[in-house]
Amino acid sequence: MNATLSKIDAGGRLIIPAHVRKALHLEYGGPVVLTLVDGELRVRSVAYAMAELQAHASSYLAGDDASVDAFLAARRAEAAKEEGASADTPDQADATTMESDRGA
């Protein structure tokens, strides 16, 4: 682990040395994401944080998550019921017939 000693100035700002900013691809005035984890402060560029979130979401979506599969199966069954019910109602059939008679 690379440790670097730094300071917090009178205004409460943390001084991040140039070599650390360069290693993290942090630019002057650029936004950062601060995260507290187990008593530690983690500093990441927004671009890095977004890339990490996208990678996490991609791996989650690519995985075989049973709850997602169950949700999708239930939604497909519900949609199939709705399609079957709407085709069985006389009003829908009459409306479809009337539209085809008008040339719609």
N, C-alpha and C positions, 0 to 999 in steps of 0.2 A: 504494500500500500504506500503510495506517495503522499506524504504529509507535508504541508506547507504552512508555516506560521504567518498569520495575517492579523489585521486589527479592525476594530469597528471605530469609525471616527465619531466626533462630537455630534454629528447629525444623525447617528444611528446607521450609517452606511457601512456595509462590509467592503473592505478593500480586497479586490481579487487581483493578484499579481498578473502581469502581462503574459507570462508563460502559461499560466492556467487558463486565462481567457482565450489565448491562441489555441490551446489543446482542446478546449470546449467549443471552439468556433463561436465565441461570444464577441459581438461587435458593440462599440460605443452606442449607447441609446437603444440597443436592441432588446426586445422583450425576452424574459427568462421565466422558467417555471421553477418555483421553489416548492420542495416537498419535505415534510418532516417525517422521517422514518426511524423508529426506535431511537429517538433522541439525537438523530443526526439531521443536518440540513443538507439537502441535495439540490444542486443548481444545474439545470439543463436548459439548453436553447429550446425555443418553441418548436423549431423545425425538428429537433431530435425527439422531443416529447411526442409530436404528431406522428413521426415515423414509427415510434414505439407503439403508440396506440393503434395505428393502422396494421402493424404486424400482428399485434395481439388480436385485433378483430378478425383479421384474415385467418389466423390459426384457429380461432374459436369457430368461425363459420365453416371452415374446412373439416373440423372435427366431427365425430359421431356423437353429438350431444343428444342424449335420449329425450330431454325435455323439449328441445327444438323439434326433433322428429315427431314427438307426440303432439305438439302444437300444430305442426303442419298437417299431420294426418287428420286431426280433429277438424281443422279448417277446411280441408279438402272434402271431408264427409259432409260438413255443413253446407258447403257450396253445392255439392251434388244433390243434397236434399232440396235446396232452394231451387235449383234448376228443374228438378223433377216436379216440385210443387207448382212452379209457375207454368209449366207446360200442361199440367192437369186442370188448371182452372178454366172454366168456360169463358170468362171474360177475356182472358188472354187469347184464347183460341179465336173468339169472335173478332177481337181487335186485329189479330193477325190476318184473318180472312178478309176483313173490310179493307185493310191496307193493301192487300194484294189485288183486290177487286178494283181499287182506285189506281193501280199502277204504281204504287209507292215502293 
